[in-house]
C-alpha cells in the first residue's frame, strides 16, 4: 500500500519499517503523515515522538546529526608525558591536543568542627589567648568610637567591619547552604535594587550542590556568579554588566534554560566553590552544563568570564557557549523524553496487565467461594435431611413403643370410667373419636392416646396379643418426644398440658368434649400475647 505519491512502504528497509511501525503504534498517526516526520528526524523514533508531542520548530538536533556526517570521527584518547608535551610545543608539525572542558566538581560544605587542644597545651597558651582577647576588645572599642565619624571621612575598613552585611568582612555568621543563598539574594536586592523595583535576577535560593543537581537533572545551563564585596570592580560589574537590560532579559528567558546561582566569597560555601573552580579574580562567572559527548553523567565548565567586562561582551560569550552545547542538550532531552514516554507506556501496560490479572484472580476466587458455598449448602442439606429422617424414624419407634403401653378401654361395667369425645384436627381425617378412659388415667396418657390413635386401631385389627411390648423404647439421650398438638376444653376453654400430672377424673369428672388442635408458630405467639 502506498503512503503517498512518492513513498511506498514496501520499498523501505526493514529498520525503517520497524521504526515506522513503532512510531505509529505509539502516536496513532497516519502513515502518510508519519513518513515525512520520520524522514526529517533521520528515522530516529525517539526524536520523532518528541517532535510529535512538543511541536516541530527550528530543529537543531537534525542539523547536528546531519553535521556529524561531515565531522571526522574523534581520535582515540592517548596518554602524554612531559617529554611528548615539550616536543609537541617545539615542533610545528605536531598536531595540537584537543581541548576538552574542565569538569565541574560538586561542592558540599562540611560543618566546621571545633578542636579542643589538651589541657596542658591550653594552660601554656593561656597568656596568648588572653592577649588576643584584649586586642580584640580594644579593636572593637576603637571601631565603635570611629563609627560616629561622618561617612565621608570614615575609613572604608571601619565601615565594612561595622556593617557586617553585603560589604562586611567581620561578624558574618555561618549558615546552612539554603539560608546562605537566601541571605545573598536578600543582600543583593538591598544593595542594588530599589524599594519599588527589584533587580530582576532570578537567583535560586538553594545550595550549590542542589543547583548543580537541578541543572543536571533538567538538562539546563547553570550560570555561576561569584562576587567579592571588597573588590573595587564588583559594584561597576553588577550595575553596568549583570544588571544590563539585555543580560537580564537573556537570563530570564525560559527558552535559554538558565539556572542562576550566586554567592559571596565571604561565605564558607561560596569560598569553597571559588577554590574548586579556580576563581582567582573577581567578579567571576562561569557556565556549567552536562556534556553528553564527554560522558552522560559529567558536568563540565563550558565558559569562564573573569574580571569586569562590558555587557555586550558578557552576553556574547554566554550566548556562544549556550548555542554550542544546546543541540547536545536538546538531543539528550529528546532521548530522555522518549525514554520517559516508553517507560510510562510500559508502566501503563504493566498496570493494565496487573488490573486484568487482579480481575481474573477475583473472578476465580468468587467462583471458588461459590462452589465451596454450594458444596457446604449441599452438605448441610444432606445432613439436615439425614437428621430429619433419623428423627422421623425415632419418632415412629417411640409411637410404636408408646402404643404398646396404653391401657385398653375399660368395660361398660366400670362405674368410674370417664367418657370423652375428642374432635380430631381436620388434617388427620379422623373426625370425632369417642372413648372411655379409666378415672386414674393421666393427661399425658390422653396425649399419648391421641398421638398413637392410628396405631392402636391398626393393632386392634391386625396385631396379635403376643406381639404387644415387642417394640423397644428409644434412648432418652437420642430422642425426646414432643407433641405437635394440644388438647383443650370448649366451654369454658381450658388447655390441658401434657406435663400435667392430674388425672382425667379429677379434671373432667365423668366425661366431656375436647378438641385436638395442631400447634403452629402463629398460634403459639397468639397464646403468649393473650
C-alpha positions in Angstrom: 0.0 0.0 0.0 1.4 3.4 -1.0 1.6 6.0 1.8 1.5 8.8 -0.8 2.5 9.5 -4.4 6.3 9.3 -3.9 6.9 6.9 -1.0 6.0 3.2 -0.9 6.1 1.4 2.5 7.2 -1.8 0.7 10.3 0.0 -0.6 11.5 0.9 3.0 14.3 -1.0 4.6 13.4 -3.4 7.5 14.8 -1.0 10.0 12.7 1.9 8.6 9.6 -0.3 8.5 10.2 -1.2 12.2 10.7 2.4 13.1 7.5 3.3 11.2 5.5 0.6 13.0 6.9 1.6 16.4 6.1 5.3 15.8 2.6 4.8 14.5 1.8 2.3 17.3 2.8 4.9 19.9 1.4 8.1 18.3 -1.6 6.6 16.3 -0.7 8.9 13.4 -1.5 8.2 9.8 1.3 6.6 7.8 1.2 9.4 5.2 1.9 12.0 7.9 4.3 9.8 9.8 6.7 9.2 6.9 7.8 12.8 6.3 8.3 13.4 10.0 10.4 10.3 10.3 12.5 11.3 7.3 13.1 14.7 8.9 14.1 13.0 12.1 16.6 10.7 10.3 14.4 7.8 11.1 15.0 8.2 14.9 11.8 7.2 16.6 12.6 9.0 19.9 13.3 12.3 18.2 10.2 11.9 16.0 8.0 11.2 19.1 9.4 14.3 20.8 8.6 16.4 17.8 5.1 15.0 17.6 4.3 15.9 21.2 6.4 19.1 21.7 5.9 20.6 18.2 8.4 21.0 15.4 10.2 24.3 15.2 13.8 25.1 14.4 15.5 21.6 14.5 19.0 21.9 15.9 19.0 18.2 16.6 18.6 17.3 12.9 21.2 19.9 11.9 23.6 18.5 14.5 23.0 14.9 13.4 23.4 15.9 9.7 26.6 17.8 10.5 28.0 14.7 12.1 28.4 13.1 8.7 30.9 15.8 7.7 32.8 15.7 11.1 35.7 13.2 11.2 35.5 10.6 13.9 37.1 11.6 17.2 40.7 10.4 17.7 41.4 7.8 20.3 42.5 9.1 23.6 46.2 8.9 24.2 48.5 9.3 27.2 51.1 12.0 27.1 54.2 12.6 29.2 56.2 15.7 29.8 58.8 14.9 27.0 56.0 14.5 24.4 54.4 17.7 25.5 57.7 19.6 25.1 58.2 18.0 21.7 54.7 18.9 20.6 55.2 22.5 21.7 58.5 22.8 19.9 57.5 21.0 16.7 55.2 22.9 14.3 54.2 19.6 12.6 53.0 18.0 15.9 49.1 18.1 16.0 47.6 20.1 18.8 45.8 18.4 21.6 42.0 18.6 21.6 40.7 20.9 24.3 38.1 19.5 26.5 36.0 21.4 29.0 37.1 21.2 32.6 34.9 19.1 34.9 32.6 20.9 37.2 33.0 19.5 40.7 30.1 19.2 43.1 30.8 21.0 46.4 29.1 20.0 49.6 30.2 22.2 52.5 31.2 20.3 55.6 30.3 21.7 59.1 33.1 23.2 61.0 34.3 21.1 63.9 35.8 22.7 67.0 39.1 21.2 68.1 40.0 21.5 71.7 43.7 21.1 72.5 44.8 19.1 75.5 44.6 20.7 78.9 48.3 21.1 79.3 48.7 22.9 75.9 45.7 25.1 76.8 47.4 26.1 80.0 50.6 27.0 78.2 48.6 29.1 75.6 46.6 30.9 78.2 48.7 34.1 78.0 48.4 34.2 74.2 44.7 33.7 74.4 44.2 36.5 77.0 46.4 38.8 74.8 44.3 38.1 71.7 41.1 38.8 73.6 42.5 42.1 74.9 43.5 43.1 71.4 40.0 42.2 70.1 38.3 44.2 72.8 40.5 47.2 72.1 39.8 46.9 68.3 36.1 46.7 68.8 36.1 49.7 71.1 38.2 51.7 68.6 35.8 50.7 65.8 32.8 51.7 67.9 34.3 55.2 68.5 35.2 55.8 64.8 31.7 54.7 63.8 30.4 58.1 64.9 32.5 59.9 62.3 30.7 61.2 59.2 30.6 58.7 56.3 32.8 61.0 54.1 35.8 60.9 56.4 35.2 57.4 58.0 37.8 54.8 56.8 36.3 52.2 54.5 37.7 49.4 56.6 35.9 50.6 59.6 32.7 51.0 57.7 33.0 47.4 56.3 33.8 46.0 59.7 30.9 47.7 61.3 28.2 47.0 58.7 28.8 43.2 58.6 26.3 42.8 55.7 26.8 42.7 51.9 30.1 44.6 52.3 31.1 43.3 55.7 34.2 41.4 56.4 33.7 40.6 60.0 30.8 39.2 62.0 29.4 37.1 59.2 27.7 34.1 60.7 27.9 30.6 59.3 24.6 29.4 57.9 23.2 26.4 56.1 23.6 26.4 52.3 19.9 27.2 51.7 20.0 30.1 54.2 23.3 31.3 52.8 21.8 31.6 49.3 18.7 33.4 50.7 20.9 35.8 52.6 23.0 36.5 49.4 19.9 37.2 47.4 18.4 39.5 50.1 21.6 41.5 50.4 22.0 41.7 46.7 18.4 43.1 46.3 19.0 45.6 49.2 22.3 46.8 47.7 21.5 47.1 44.0 17.7 47.2 43.9 15.2 49.9 44.8 12.3 49.8 47.3 9.9 49.9 44.4 11.7 47.7 41.8 13.8 44.6 42.4 16.9 43.8 40.4 15.1 41.1 38.3 17.8 38.5 38.5 16.3 35.0 39.4 18.9 33.8 41.9 18.0 30.4 43.2 17.7 30.1 47.0 19.4 26.7 47.2 22.9 25.4 48.0 25.4 25.0 45.2 25.1 21.2 45.2 21.3 21.4 44.8 21.6 23.9 42.0 24.1 21.7 40.2 21.9 18.7 40.6 18.9 20.6 39.3 20.8 21.7 36.2 21.9 18.1 35.6 18.5 16.6 36.1 16.6 19.1 34.0 19.4 19.4 31.3 19.8 23.1 31.8 22.7 25.6 32.0 24.0 26.7 35.4 25.3 30.2 35.4 27.5 30.8 38.5 28.3 34.3 39.6 30.8 34.8 42.5 31.4 38.2 44.0 33.7 39.7 46.5 32.2 42.8 48.1 35.7 44.2 48.9 36.7 44.2 45.3 36.7 47.6 43.6 35.1 46.3 40.3 32.2 44.5 42.0 29.8 47.4 42.0 30.6 48.5 38.4 30.3 45.0 37.1 27.0 44.4 38.9 25.3 47.7 37.8 26.7 48.0 34.2 27.0 44.4 33.1 25.0 42.0 35.3 22.0 44.3 35.6 22.1 45.4 32.0 18.6 45.0 30.4 19.8 42.7 27.6 21.6 40.5 30.1 18.6 40.3 32.4 16.3 39.5 29.5 18.6 36.7 28.3 18.9 35.2 31.7 15.1 35.3 32.4 14.2 33.9 29.0 12.8 30.4 29.7 13.8 29.1 26.3 17.5 29.6 27.3 17.2 27.1 30.2 19.4 29.0 32.6 19.6 28.5 36.3 21.3 31.4 38.1 23.3 30.8 41.3 25.3 33.5 43.1 27.3 33.8 46.2 29.5 36.0 48.3 33.1 34.7 48.8 32.9 35.8 52.4 30.6 32.8 52.9 32.1 29.4 53.5 30.3 27.6 50.7 31.0 30.2 48.1 34.6 30.3 49.2 34.9 26.5 48.6 33.2 26.9 45.2 35.7 29.7 44.3 38.6 27.5 45.3 37.4 24.4 43.4 36.6 26.4 40.3 40.0 28.3 40.3 38.4 31.7 40.7 41.4 33.9 41.3 39.9 37.2 40.2 36.6 38.7 40.9 33.9 39.2 39.7 33.9 35.6 38.4 31.3 33.9 36.2 31.1 30.5 34.5 28.6 28.4 32.6 28.2 24.8 33.6 26.2 22.1 31.8 26.0 18.4 31.0 28.4 17.4 28.2 27.0 14.1 26.7 29.9 13.8 24.3 32.4 13.6 27.1 30.1 11.4 29.3 26.5 11.2 30.0 26.9 11.9 33.7 29.6 14.6 33.6 29.0 18.3 34.3 31.7 20.5 32.7 32.7 24.2 32.8 32.0 25.3 29.2 32.8 29.0 29.7 34.7 31.2 32.2 34.3 35.0 32.5 36.8 36.7 34.8 37.0 40.3 35.8 35.0 43.3 34.7 33.7 43.0 31.1 31.1 45.0 29.1 27.5 43.8 29.0 27.8 43.1 25.2 30.9 41.0 25.6 29.4 39.2 28.6 26.2 38.4 26.8 28.0 37.4 23.6 30.3 34.9 25.5 27.4 33.3 27.3 25.3 33.0 24.1 28.2 31.4 22.3 28.6 28.8 25.0 24.9 28.1 25.2 24.5 27.9 21.4 27.4 25.5 21.2 26.0 22.9 23.7 22.3 23.5 23.2 22.0 20.8 20.4 23.6 18.2 22.6 21.3 19.0 25.5 18.3 19.1 23.1 19.2 15.7 21.8 19.6 14.3 25.3 16.3 16.0 26.3 14.6 14.4 23.4 16.1 11.0 24.2 15.1 11.4 27.8 11.5 12.4 26.8 11.3 9.3 24.5 12.6 7.1 27.2 10.2 8.6 29.7 7.3 8.1 27.3 8.4 4.5 26.7 8.7 3.9 30.4 5.3 5.4 31.0 3.8 3.2 28.3 5.4 0.1 29.8 4.1 1.1 33.3 0.6 1.6 31.8 0.8 -1.8 30.1 2.1 -3.4 33.3 -0.6 -1.7 35.3 -3.3 -2.8 32.8 -1.9 -6.4 33.0 -1.9 -6.3 36.8 -5.5 -5.0 36.8 -6.6 -7.7 34.4 -4.8 -10.3 36.4 -6.4 -9.0 39.6 -9.8 -9.2 38.0 -9.2 -12.8 36.9 -8.0 -13.7 40.4 -11.1 -12.1 41.9 -13.4 -14.0 39.5 -11.5 -17.2 40.2 -11.8 -16.5 44.0 -15.5 -15.7 43.7 -16.1 -18.9 41.6 -14.2 -20.9 44.1 -16.1 -19.4 47.0 -19.4 -20.0 45.2 -18.5 -23.7 44.6 -17.4 -24.1 48.2 -20.7 -22.4 49.4 -22.7 -24.7 47.1 -20.9 -27.8 48.5 -21.4 -26.6 52.1 -25.1 -26.0 51.4 -25.5 -29.4 49.8 -23.7 -31.0 52.7 -25.9 -29.1 55.2 -29.0 -30.1 53.3 -27.9 -33.7 53.3 -27.1 -33.6 57.0 -30.4 -32.0 57.7 -32.3 -34.5 55.6 -30.5 -37.3 57.4 -31.2 -35.8 60.8 -34.9 -35.3 59.8 -35.1 -38.9 58.6 -33.4 -40.2 61.7 -35.8 -38.1 63.9 -38.8 -39.3 62.0 -37.6 -42.9 62.5 -37.1 -42.3 66.2 -40.5 -40.7 66.4 -42.1 -43.6 64.7 -40.3 -46.0 67.0 -41.4 -44.0 70.0 -45.1 -44.1 68.8 -45.0 -47.8 68.3 -43.4 -48.3 71.7 -45.9 -45.9 73.4 -48.8 -47.6 71.7 -47.9 -50.8 73.5 -48.1 -49.1 76.9 -51.5 -47.5 76.5 -54.2 -49.3 78.7 -57.1 -50.8 77.0 -60.5 -49.2 77.1 -62.5 -50.1 80.3 -65.6 -52.2 80.1 -69.1 -50.8 80.3 -69.4 -52.2 83.8 -66.8 -49.9 85.2 -68.7 -47.2 87.0 -66.0 -44.5 87.5 -64.8 -44.5 83.8 -64.5 -41.1 82.0 -66.2 -40.9 78.7 -64.5 -38.3 76.4 -65.4 -37.2 72.9 -62.3 -36.0 71.0 -62.6 -33.8 67.9 -59.5 -34.6 65.9 -57.8 -32.0 63.6 -59.1 -31.6 60.0 -55.7 -32.7 58.7 -55.9 -36.1 60.3 -59.1 -37.0 58.6 -60.4 -38.9 61.6 -63.3 -36.7 62.6 -64.7 -37.4 66.0 -63.4 -40.1 68.4 -65.4 -41.3 71.4 -63.6 -43.5 74.0 -63.8 -44.4 77.7 -60.8 -44.0 80.0 -60.1 -45.1 83.5 -60.5 -42.3 86.1 -56.8 -42.7 87.1 -55.6 -42.1 83.5 -53.3 -39.0 83.4 -53.4 -36.2 81.0 -50.1 -37.4 79.4 -51.7 -40.8 78.7 -54.5 -38.9 77.0 -51.9 -37.2 74.8 -50.3 -40.5 74.1 -53.6 -42.0 73.0 -54.2 -39.2 70.6 -50.6 -39.5 69.2 -50.9 -43.2 68.7 -54.6 -43.5 67.8 -54.0 -44.7 64.3 -51.5 -47.3 65.5 -53.9 -48.5 68.2 -56.6 -49.0 65.6 -54.3 -51.0 63.4 -53.0 -53.2 66.2 -56.5 -54.0 67.3 -57.4 -55.1 63.9 -54.1 -56.9 62.8 -51.7 -57.5 65.6 -51.8 -60.5 67.9 -51.6 -60.1 71.7 -48.3 -61.9 71.8 -46.6 -59.1 69.8 -47.6 -56.4 72.3 -44.5 -55.0 74.1 -42.0 -56.3 71.4 -41.0 -52.7 70.4 -38.2 -51.1 72.5 -38.3 -47.6 73.8 -35.9 -45.2 72.1 -33.0 -44.0 74.2 -33.8 -40.7 76.1 -30.3 -39.4 75.2 -31.0 -39.7 71.4 -34.7 -38.7 71.3 -37.1 -36.7 73.4 -40.7 -36.8 72.1 -42.6 -33.6 71.7 -46.3 -33.4 71.0 -47.3 -31.4 67.9 -50.8 -30.7 69.2 -52.7 -29.7 72.3 -55.9 -30.7 73.9 -58.3 -28.1 75.1 -61.8 -27.9 76.6 -64.5 -26.0 74.7 -66.8 -24.3 77.2 -65.2 -22.9 79.1 -61.9 -23.1 77.2 -59.3 -24.9 79.2 -55.9 -26.1 77.8 -54.6 -29.3 79.2 -50.8 -29.6 79.1 -49.1 -32.9 78.6 -46.9 -32.4 81.6 -50.0 -32.1 83.9 -49.8 -34.9 86.5 -53.5 -34.8 87.4 -55.9 -37.5 86.4 -58.8 -37.3 84.0 -61.3 -38.0 86.8 -60.0 -35.0 88.8 -60.0 -32.6 85.8 -63.1 -33.8 83.8 -65.3 -35.8 86.1 -67.5 -38.4 84.3 -66.9 -37.1 80.8 -66.6 -34.1 78.5 -66.0 -32.9 75.0 -62.4 -32.0 73.9 -60.8 -30.6 70.8 -57.3 -31.5 69.5 -55.5 -28.5 67.9 -52.4 -28.7 65.8 -49.6 -26.4 67.0 -48.3 -23.6 64.8 -45.9 -20.7 65.5 -48.5 -18.1 65.0 -50.9 -19.9 67.3 -48.2 -20.0 70.0 -47.5 -16.3 69.6 -51.2 -15.5 69.9 -51.4 -17.6 73.0 -48.4 -15.9 74.6 -49.8 -12.5 73.9 -53.2 -13.5 75.4 
